[in-house]
Amino acid sequence: MFSWSNKEQGGRNKDSEMFQTVTEGLQSLYSKKLLPLEETYLFHDFHSPALEAADFQSKPMVLLVGQYSTGKTTFIRYLLEQDFPGMRIGPEPTTDGFIAVMYGENEGVIPGNALVVDPKKPFRKLNAFGNAFLNRFICSQMPNQVLQSISVIDTPGILSGEKQRISRGYDFSEVLRWFGERVDRIILLFDAHKLDISDEFSEAIRAFRGQDDKIRVVLNKADQVDTQQLMRVYGALMWSLGKVINTPEVVRVYLGSFWAKPLQNTENRRLFEAETQDLFKDIQGLPRNAALRKLNDLIKRARLAKVHAYIISYLKKEMPSLFGKEKKKEELISRLPEIYCILQREHHISAGDFPNVTKMQVLTLHLYARTHVHILQREHHISAGDFPNVTKMQVLTMHLYVHTHTHTHVHILQREHHISAGDFPNVTKMQVLTLHLYARTHVHILQREHHISAGDFPNVTKMQEQLQNYDFSKFPSLKTKLIESVDKMLANKIAGLMSMIREEESRQPPQQVSGGAFEGSQDGPFGHGYEEGVRAGADAEDWIVCRDKPKYDEIFYTLMPVNGRVSGANAKKEMMNSRLPNTVLGKIWKLADCDHDGMLDDEEFALAQHLIKIKLEGFELPSELPPHLVPPSHRKDPTADTLYNHQED
């Protein structure tokens, strides 16, 4: 049993807690420390629903997202090596809903409406998306060894065009955001012949904002192009992703053909095998890192809950006691970016925790315009259908206003300073940059005042839209005890859970995904790297170095051996001809000098040359010399010498 105590002054133990597992500790800390803060400041209404026991106890989940016919369902079939209930595969858009593929003793399908009332499944909070979504959500259960360790979420194929985006009947991006916050791995699949990223796909990728560490990219069906085309496809994919995923790091892309059919182009077979093994290792490590991922998500949730409490209490404090509440509410919503900066200075919150300012401003304008439309409807009894599109009118009005004022200033500068119109920068670009700099200025002011990271703040646009439905005067004031309780949890309790994770890993055997396509992927003659590098000759009866030993012996005898051995100085001159770094050559010397006498006999020298050859071919050196590479005269088994001498004769 693992435990830790929160020791107060005077040696007293207060709130002593004892947990048997990390999962139990996470669940207890959330319900006792973080949940009261969330409930007090309406966190669940603005952000994410409350966590339940199933959220902490569920298996790691993998979410597959991609455009239609990129091989998402086939990828699951490839991992499981068997069909699952509800599976449909075809070149046309087949999967029209979300399918949670999970382990079950009996094979079958659970409809979405029944699934969200099951307390043992982590999907209860999905009922907020309504019947339009639940009618397209099922759980496919089956007895499969892979599913004993992980669950896989299949998603509808993403299409392009306004019609498909509207006809879903539910907020597709919000559903993906909900899953993105809870899954352990997000895999974006691309087809080698479909690299375009549609508008809906872009929105789907942006829904995973803040989950960048979970995202992996798979370029499927890479065997359908040759090597030259594959290089161009890979470059085009990286360029497309760079426009959508706003991170300075390069996204990890796995190349391959993930289905159980012959490769159409075998030029890159070794590359595909290596990429497949890397992806499998990443997925196999999910159960081992599940507790750490849940701990990390709890910390992120606690930071967001703290910032949310500061925002709500600040809005409450700024509200008048009697008159002008609606006007003040409208003013506070429009000033939300500025409020973020104030809170940042006051409460020392990192600027990185704040949402995007530009997006917040656009949403503020949107809400403001819609409010005025409703006022005109009431005052003049005008039907809502008689108004033009609100969003379009906002954009046009803002564009005309900025465009007119910018052009006016340009013409004034032209007349005053006799500057040609062609010498001015692009007006539209200058407008956008000016608005962007203006917004960033206010954010930096708030950051300095409250020392709050911008990344700790919730999305401004979404926050402004939700605030319209609340009476700020009824918001709770800031309760420092709740904030302090969460701060203590982050400072003390989390450290205890971290040590528990390490203890559990040391006491339990390493957990990893097995079965299906993962079974035997490293064993046997078809395992990746078999008979390559240092593994070459492991199953051979003779010493593999013998095949090139006559060539190595010629070099050995040119180094003037004394009593059948060459000195380290003479051997160094020959080994340096490989141009390998001294650190690598030093490791090779250590492996080859089996008797550690500082000299090399003919077998040890041949072994050193063999290891140099392995390294020059791009393979890694072992930390210890494998038994099959030990020279016969240095082996403990006397039959090895007999076998070697017989071959020499």
C-alpha positions in Angstrom: 0.0 0.0 0.0 1.3 3.4 -0.9 0.7 6.5 1.2 1.9 10.0 2.0 1.0 12.5 4.6 0.5 16.3 4.5 2.5 17.3 7.5 1.5 20.7 9.0 3.5 22.8 11.5 4.2 21.2 14.9 4.5 17.7 13.5 0.8 17.2 13.2 -0.6 15.1 10.3 -3.6 16.7 8.7 -5.7 15.3 5.9 -3.6 12.1 5.9 -4.5 10.1 2.9 -3.6 6.6 1.9 -4.2 5.2 -1.6 -3.6 1.7 -2.9 -3.3 2.9 -6.6 -2.5 6.0 -8.5 -6.0 5.9 -10.1 -7.6 5.9 -6.6 -5.4 8.8 -5.6 -6.3 10.9 -8.7 -10.0 10.2 -8.2 -9.8 11.2 -4.5 -7.9 14.4 -5.1 -10.3 15.5 -7.9 -13.4 14.9 -5.8 -12.1 16.5 -2.6 -9.9 19.3 -3.9 -10.8 20.3 -7.4 -14.5 19.4 -7.8 -15.6 21.9 -5.1 -13.9 24.7 -6.9 -15.4 23.7 -10.3 -18.9 23.5 -8.8 -18.7 26.9 -7.1 -17.7 28.8 -10.2 -19.8 27.0 -12.8 -16.8 25.4 -14.5 -18.8 22.6 -15.9 -21.2 25.0 -17.7 -18.3 26.9 -19.4 -15.7 24.2 -20.1 -15.7 20.5 -19.5 -18.3 18.3 -17.6 -17.4 16.9 -14.2 -15.1 13.8 -14.3 -16.5 10.5 -13.0 -15.0 7.2 -11.8 -15.1 5.7 -15.3 -12.9 8.6 -16.6 -10.1 7.6 -14.2 -10.5 3.8 -14.5 -11.0 3.5 -18.3 -8.3 1.9 -20.5 -6.2 4.1 -22.7 -8.0 5.3 -25.8 -6.8 6.0 -29.4 -8.8 8.4 -31.5 -8.6 8.1 -35.4 -9.4 11.2 -37.4 -9.1 11.7 -41.2 -10.9 12.4 -44.4 -13.0 9.7 -46.0 -11.3 6.6 -47.5 -8.0 7.3 -45.8 -8.1 3.8 -44.2 -9.2 4.6 -40.6 -11.5 1.6 -40.2 -9.0 -0.6 -42.1 -6.3 0.6 -39.7 -8.3 -0.7 -36.8 -9.0 -4.0 -38.6 -5.2 -4.2 -39.2 -4.4 -3.8 -35.5 -7.1 -6.2 -34.3 -6.6 -8.8 -37.1 -10.4 -9.5 -37.2 -13.6 -7.7 -38.1 -15.5 -5.8 -35.4 -19.3 -5.4 -35.2 -20.5 -2.3 -37.1 -17.5 -2.2 -39.4 -17.9 -1.1 -43.0 -15.0 -0.6 -45.4 -15.2 0.8 -48.9 -13.8 3.5 -51.2 -16.9 5.7 -50.6 -17.7 7.4 -47.3 -18.8 4.4 -45.2 -18.4 5.3 -41.5 -21.1 7.9 -40.9 -20.8 7.9 -37.1 -18.5 7.4 -34.1 -17.7 3.8 -33.2 -16.0 3.0 -29.8 -14.3 -0.3 -30.3 -13.9 -1.8 -26.8 -13.3 -5.1 -25.1 -16.3 -7.3 -24.1 -16.8 -10.9 -23.3 -19.7 -11.1 -25.8 -19.5 -9.7 -29.3 -22.2 -7.0 -30.0 -23.2 -3.4 -30.5 -24.4 -0.9 -27.8 -26.4 2.1 -29.2 -25.4 5.6 -28.1 -28.5 6.4 -26.0 -27.9 3.2 -23.9 -24.1 3.8 -23.8 -24.3 7.2 -22.2 -26.3 5.8 -19.2 -23.8 3.1 -18.4 -21.7 4.2 -15.4 -18.9 1.8 -16.3 -18.2 3.5 -19.6 -16.5 6.9 -19.8 -19.1 8.4 -22.2 -21.9 9.6 -19.9 -21.2 13.3 -20.5 -21.7 12.8 -24.3 -25.5 13.1 -23.7 -25.1 16.9 -23.8 -24.7 16.6 -27.6 -28.3 15.3 -28.0 -29.9 12.6 -30.0 -28.5 13.9 -33.3 -25.1 12.7 -32.1 -26.2 9.7 -30.0 -28.0 8.2 -33.0 -24.6 8.1 -34.8 -22.6 6.8 -31.8 -22.2 3.1 -31.0 -20.0 0.9 -28.9 -18.6 -2.2 -30.7 -17.7 -4.8 -28.1 -15.7 -8.0 -28.9 -13.3 -10.4 -27.2 -9.9 -9.4 -28.6 -6.5 -9.4 -26.9 -5.5 -5.9 -28.2 -8.7 -4.4 -26.7 -7.8 -5.8 -23.3 -5.2 -3.0 -23.1 -6.6 -0.1 -25.2 -9.8 1.1 -26.8 -10.1 2.6 -30.3 -12.5 5.4 -31.4 -13.4 5.4 -35.1 -14.8 8.7 -36.5 -16.8 9.6 -39.6 -14.8 10.4 -42.7 -14.4 14.2 -43.0 -15.8 15.6 -46.2 -15.4 19.0 -47.9 -18.1 21.5 -48.6 -20.7 23.5 -46.7 -23.5 20.9 -47.2 -21.7 18.1 -45.3 -20.7 20.4 -42.5 -24.3 21.6 -41.9 -26.1 18.3 -42.4 -24.4 16.5 -39.5 -26.9 17.8 -37.0 -24.4 18.2 -34.2 -21.2 20.1 -33.5 -18.6 17.8 -35.0 -15.7 19.9 -33.8 -17.0 20.1 -30.2 -17.4 16.3 -30.1 -13.8 15.9 -31.3 -12.7 18.4 -28.7 -14.5 16.3 -26.0 -12.7 13.1 -27.1 -9.4 14.9 -27.6 -9.4 15.9 -23.9 -9.9 12.3 -22.8 -8.0 10.1 -25.2 -4.3 9.1 -24.8 -3.4 9.3 -28.5 -4.8 11.2 -31.5 -3.9 9.7 -34.9 -4.5 11.9 -38.0 -4.6 9.7 -41.1 -3.8 10.9 -44.6 -3.9 9.1 -48.0 -0.9 9.5 -50.3 -3.4 10.6 -53.0 -5.5 12.9 -50.8 -3.3 15.5 -49.1 -5.7 18.4 -49.2 -7.0 19.6 -45.8 -10.6 20.7 -46.2 -12.2 23.4 -44.1 -13.9 20.9 -41.8 -10.7 18.9 -41.4 -8.9 22.2 -40.4 -11.6 22.9 -37.8 -11.2 19.3 -36.5 -7.4 19.7 -36.1 -7.9 23.1 -34.4 -10.3 21.4 -32.0 -7.3 19.5 -30.6 -5.6 22.8 -29.5 -3.7 22.1 -26.3 -3.4 18.4 -27.0 -0.4 18.7 -29.3 1.6 16.1 -27.3 -1.1 13.4 -28.1 -1.1 14.0 -31.9 0.6 11.6 -34.4 0.3 11.7 -38.1 0.1 8.6 -40.4 0.6 8.8 -44.2 -1.2 5.7 -45.2 -1.1 3.8 -48.6 2.5 5.0 -49.1 3.2 1.9 -51.1 1.1 3.1 -53.9 3.7 5.7 -55.0 7.4 5.2 -55.9 10.3 6.7 -54.0 10.5 9.9 -55.9 6.8 10.5 -55.6 6.9 9.6 -51.9 9.4 12.4 -51.3 7.2 14.9 -53.0 4.1 13.6 -51.1 5.8 13.8 -47.8 7.0 17.4 -48.4 3.5 18.5 -49.5 2.0 16.9 -46.4 4.4 18.7 -44.1 3.6 22.0 -45.9 -0.1 21.5 -45.5 0.2 20.5 -41.8 2.4 23.6 -41.1 -0.5 25.8 -42.1 -3.0 24.1 -39.7 -0.9 22.9 -36.7 0.6 26.1 -35.3 3.6 24.6 -33.4 7.3 25.4 -34.0 8.1 21.6 -33.8 7.9 19.3 -36.8 5.0 16.9 -36.5 6.0 13.2 -36.4 4.8 11.5 -39.5 4.7 7.7 -39.9 4.9 6.3 -43.4 3.4 2.9 -44.3 0.6 0.8 -45.7 -1.5 -0.4 -42.8 -3.5 -3.3 -44.1 -2.8 -7.0 -44.6 -2.3 -7.1 -48.3 0.8 -7.3 -50.5 2.8 -4.0 -51.1 2.2 -2.5 -54.5 5.7 -1.0 -54.5 8.4 -2.8 -52.6 11.2 -0.2 -53.0 10.6 1.2 -49.5 9.8 -2.0 -47.8 12.5 -1.6 -45.1 11.4 2.0 -44.5 7.8 0.9 -44.0 8.7 -1.9 -41.7 10.8 0.5 -39.5 8.0 3.1 -39.5 5.4 0.5 -38.5 7.5 -0.7 -35.6 8.0 2.9 -34.4 4.2 3.4 -34.5 3.6 0.1 -32.8 6.0 0.9 -30.0 4.3 4.3 -29.4 0.9 2.6 -29.1 2.2 -0.3 -27.0 3.5 2.2 -24.5 0.1 3.8 -23.8 -0.9 1.4 -21.0 2.4 2.0 -19.2 2.0 5.8 -19.4 -1.8 5.9 -18.8 -1.5 7.0 -15.2 1.0 9.7 -16.0 -1.2 11.0 -18.8 -4.2 11.2 -16.5 -2.1 13.0 -13.9 -1.0 15.5 -16.5 -4.6 16.1 -17.7 -5.7 16.7 -14.1 -3.0 19.3 -13.6 -4.1 21.1 -16.8 -7.7 21.0 -15.6 -6.8 22.4 -12.2 -4.9 25.3 -13.8 -7.9 26.1 -16.1 -10.3 25.8 -13.1 -8.2 28.3 -11.1 -8.2 30.8 -14.0 -11.9 30.4 -14.5 -12.5 31.1 -10.8 -10.5 34.3 -11.1 -12.5 35.4 -14.2 -15.9 34.8 -12.6 -15.0 36.5 -9.4 -13.6 39.5 -11.2 -16.8 39.9 -13.2 -18.8 39.6 -10.0 -16.7 42.3 -8.4 -17.1 44.8 -11.3 -20.9 44.6 -11.5 -22.9 47.5 -10.1 -25.1 46.9 -7.1 -28.3 48.5 -8.5 -28.5 50.1 -11.9 -26.9 49.7 -15.3 -26.2 45.9 -15.0 -26.9 45.1 -18.6 -24.8 47.9 -19.9 -21.9 46.9 -17.6 -22.3 43.3 -18.6 -21.9 44.3 -22.3 -18.9 46.4 -21.4 -17.2 43.6 -19.5 -17.7 41.1 -22.2 -16.2 43.4 -24.8 -13.3 44.1 -22.4 -12.6 40.4 -21.7 -9.1 40.4 -23.3 -8.2 43.4 -21.1 -9.6 41.5 -18.1 -7.4 38.6 -18.9 -4.3 40.8 -18.7 -5.5 42.3 -15.4 -5.9 38.9 -13.9 -2.5 37.9 -15.3 -0.7 40.6 -13.3 -2.8 40.2 -10.1 -2.6 36.4 -9.8 0.8 35.7 -11.6 -0.8 33.6 -14.3 1.3 32.7 -17.3 0.5 34.5 -20.6 0.5 31.1 -22.4 -2.6 30.0 -20.5 -4.8 32.7 -22.2 -6.9 32.0 -25.3 -6.3 33.6 -28.6 -7.0 37.3 -28.4 -7.9 37.9 -32.1 -10.4 35.1 -32.1 -11.9 36.6 -28.9 -12.3 40.0 -30.5 -14.1 38.5 -33.5 -16.5 36.7 -31.2 -17.1 39.8 -29.2 -18.1 41.7 -32.4 -20.3 38.8 -33.4 -22.1 38.8 -30.0 -22.4 42.6 -30.0 -24.0 42.6 -33.5 -26.4 39.8 -32.7 -27.5 41.7 -29.6 -28.4 44.8 -31.7 -30.2 42.7 -34.2 -32.5 41.3 -31.5 -33.1 44.9 -30.2 -34.2 46.0 -33.7 -36.5 42.9 -34.0 -38.3 43.8 -30.7 -38.5 47.6 -31.4 -39.6 47.5 -35.0 -41.4 44.1 -35.1 -39.2 42.8 -37.9 -38.9 39.1 -38.6 -35.6 37.5 -38.1 -35.7 36.1 -41.6 -35.8 39.6 -43.0 -32.3 40.5 -41.7 -29.2 39.8 -43.8 -26.6 37.3 -42.6 -25.2 38.8 -39.3 -21.7 37.4 -39.6 -21.3 38.6 -43.2 -22.6 42.1 -42.3 -20.2 42.3 -39.4 -17.2 41.4 -41.6 -18.2 43.8 -44.4 -18.9 46.6 -42.0 -15.6 46.1 -40.2 -13.7 45.8 -43.5 -15.3 48.9 -44.9 -14.6 50.9 -41.8 -11.0 49.9 -41.6 -10.5 50.0 -45.3 -11.9 53.6 -45.6 -9.9 54.9 -42.7 -6.7 53.2 -43.8 -7.0 54.5 -47.4 -7.8 58.0 -46.1 -4.5 58.0 -44.1 -2.6 56.6 -47.1 -3.9 59.4 -49.3 -3.0 62.0 -46.7 0.5 60.7 -46.5 0.8 60.7 -50.3 -0.2 64.3 -50.5 1.9 65.6 -47.6 5.1 63.7 -48.4 4.8 63.3 -52.2 5.0 59.5 -52.0 4.0 57.3 -54.8 1.1 54.9 -54.1 3.2 52.0 -55.2 5.7 52.6 -52.4 3.1 51.8 -49.7 2.8 48.3 -48.3 -0.4 46.2 -48.9 -3.2 48.0 -47.2 -5.2 45.0 -46.2 -2.1 43.3 -44.7 -1.3 46.5 -42.7 -4.9 46.6 -41.4 -4.7 43.0 -40.1 -1.3 43.6 -38.6 -2.4 46.8 -36.9 -5.5 45.1 -35.3 -3.3 42.1 -34.2 -0.7 44.4 -32.6 -3.4 46.4 -30.9 -4.9 43.2 -29.4 -1.6 41.9 -28.3 -0.7 45.1 -26.6 -3.7 44.8 -24.3 -2.8 41.2 -23.6 0.7 42.0 -22.6 -0.6 44.7 -20.2 -2.7 42.2 -18.4 0.1 39.7 -18.4 2.4 42.1 -16.7 -0.1 43.2 -14.1 -1.2 39.8 -12.9 1.7 37.6 -13.9 -0.7 35.1 -15.5 0.4 32.9 -18.4 -1.8 33.5 -21.5 -2.0 29.7 -22.0 -3.9 29.3 -18.7 -6.9 31.4 -19.9 -9.9 29.7 -21.5 -10.9 30.4 -25.1 -12.1 34.1 -25.2 -14.6 33.6 -28.0 -16.3 30.7 -26.4 -16.2 32.5 -23.0 -17.8 35.6 -24.3 -20.6 33.7 -26.0 -21.4 31.7 -22.8 -21.3 34.8 -20.6 -24.2 36.3 -22.5 -26.6 33.8 -20.7 -25.6 34.6 -17.1 -26.3 37.3 -14.6 -22.9 38.5 -13.4 -24.3 39.9 -10.1 -25.2 36.3 -9.1 -21.7 35.0 -9.6 -19.8 34.0 -6.4 -17.0 36.1 -5.0 -13.5 34.9 -4.8 -13.1 32.2 -2.1 -9.4 32.0 -1.3 -9.7 28.8 0.7 -10.8 26.9 -2.5 -7.9 28.4 -4.5 -5.4 27.6 -1.7 -6.7 24.0 -1.5 -6.1 23.5 -5.2 -2.6 25.2 -4.9 -1.7 22.8 -2.1 -2.9 19.8 -4.2 -0.7 20.9 -7.1 2.3 21.7 -4.9 2.3 18.7 -2.5 -0.2 15.9 -3.4 0.8 15.7 -7.1 4.4 15.1 -6.1 3.2 12.2 -4.0 1.3 10.7 -6.9 4.4 11.0 -9.1 6.4 8.9 -6.6 3.5 6.4 -6.5 3.7 6.0 -10.3 7.4 5.2 -10.1 6.8 2.7 -7.3 4.0 1.0 -9.2 6.2 0.7 -12.3 8.9 -0.9 -10.3 6.6 -3.4 -8.6 4.5 -4.4 -11.6 5.6 -6.0 -14.8 5.8 -3.5 -17.7 2.4 -3.1 -19.4 2.1 -3.0 -23.1 -0.4 -3.8 -25.8 -0.2 -7.4 -27.1 -2.2 -9.6 -29.5 -3.4 -8.8 -33.0 -0.8 -7.1 -35.2 1.4 -6.5 -32.2 1.9 -10.3 -31.6 5.3 -11.5 -32.6 6.2 -8.3 -34.4 9.7 -8.4 -33.0 10.2 -12.2 -32.9 11.1 -14.7 -35.6 12.7 -14.3 -39.0 10.1 -11.8 -40.1 10.8 -9.4 -37.2 12.1 -6.0 -38.0 16.0 -6.0 -38.2 16.3 -9.8 -38.3 19.7 -10.8 -39.7 20.7 -7.2 -39.9 23.5 -5.4 -38.1 24.7 -7.1 -34.9 21.8 -9.6 -35.2 23.2 -11.0 -38.4 24.6 -14.6 -37.9 22.7 -15.2 -34.6 21.2 -18.4 -36.0 24.2 -19.5 -38.0 26.4 -22.4 -36.9 29.7 -20.7 -37.9 31.2 -17.4 -36.7 29.8 -14.8 -39.1 33.1 -12.9 -39.0 34.8 -15.9 -40.7 33.2 -14.9 -44.0 35.4 -11.8 -44.3 38.3 -12.9 -42.0 40.8 -13.7 -44.9 40.5 -10.0 -46.0 40.9 -8.8 -42.4 43.9 -11.1 -41.9 45.7 -9.4 -44.7 45.4 -6.1 -43.0 46.3 -7.6 -39.6 49.7 -8.9 -40.8 50.6 -5.6 -42.4 50.4 -4.0 -38.9 53.5 -6.0 -37.7 52.0 -8.2 -35.0 54.2 -9.3 -32.1 53.5 -12.8 -30.7 50.3 -12.9 -32.8 49.0 -9.5 -31.4 49.0 -5.9 -32.6 49.4 -3.0 -30.2 46.7 -0.4 -29.6 48.7 2.2 -31.4 49.0 0.2 -34.6 45.4 -0.9 -34.5 44.3 2.7 -34.0 45.9 3.8 -37.2 43.9 1.3 -39.2 40.7 1.9 -37.4 41.0 5.7 -37.9 40.7 5.1 -41.6 37.0 4.5 -41.1 36.6 8.2 -40.2 34.3 7.3 -37.4 34.4 9.5 -34.3 36.7 8.6 -31.5 33.7 7.9 -29.2 32.5 5.2 -31.6 35.9 3.7 -32.2 36.5 3.6 -28.4 33.3 1.6 -28.0 34.3 -0.8 -30.8 37.7 -1.3 -29.2 36.1 -2.1 -25.8 33.8 -4.7 -27.5 36.6 -6.2 -29.6 39.2 -6.5 -26.8 37.6 -9.6 -25.3 40.5 -10.4 -22.9 41.1 -6.7 -21.9 44.8 -6.9 -22.4 45.1 -3.7 -24.5 46.1 -5.6 -27.6 44.2 -7.4 -30.4 44.8 -10.9 -31.8 43.7 -11.8 -35.3 40.2 -12.8 -34.2 39.7 -9.7 -32.1 41.0 -7.5 -34.9 38.6 -9.2 -37.4 35.8 -8.6 -34.9 36.7 -4.9 -34.7 36.6 -4.6 -38.5 33.3 -6.3 -38.5 31.8 -3.9 -36.0 33.2 -1.0 -38.0 31.4 -2.4 -41.0 28.2 -2.6 -39.1 28.4 1.0 -37.9 29.2 2.3 -41.4 26.1 0.5 -42.8 24.0 2.6 -40.4 23.3 0.1 -37.7 23.7 0.7 -33.9 26.4 -1.0 -31.8 25.4 -3.2 -28.9 26.1 -2.2 -25.3 27.5 -5.7 -24.7 28.9 -8.2 -27.3 26.3 -10.8 -28.3 27.3 -14.4 -27.7 27.3 -15.2 -31.4 29.9 -12.5 -32.1 32.4 -13.6 -29.4 35.5 -15.0 -31.1 35.7 -18.8 -30.9 39.0 -18.8 -29.0 37.6 -16.5 -26.4 34.4 -18.5 -25.7 33.9 -20.5 -22.6 32.4 -23.5 -24.5 35.4 -25.7 -25.6 33.3 -27.1 -28.5 33.4 -23.7 -30.1 37.2 -24.0 -30.7 36.8 -27.4 -32.1 34.1 -26.2 -34.5 36.2 -23.2 -35.5 39.4 -25.2 -36.1 37.4 -27.8 -38.1 36.2 -25.0 -40.4 39.7 -23.6 -40.7 41.0 -27.0 -41.8 
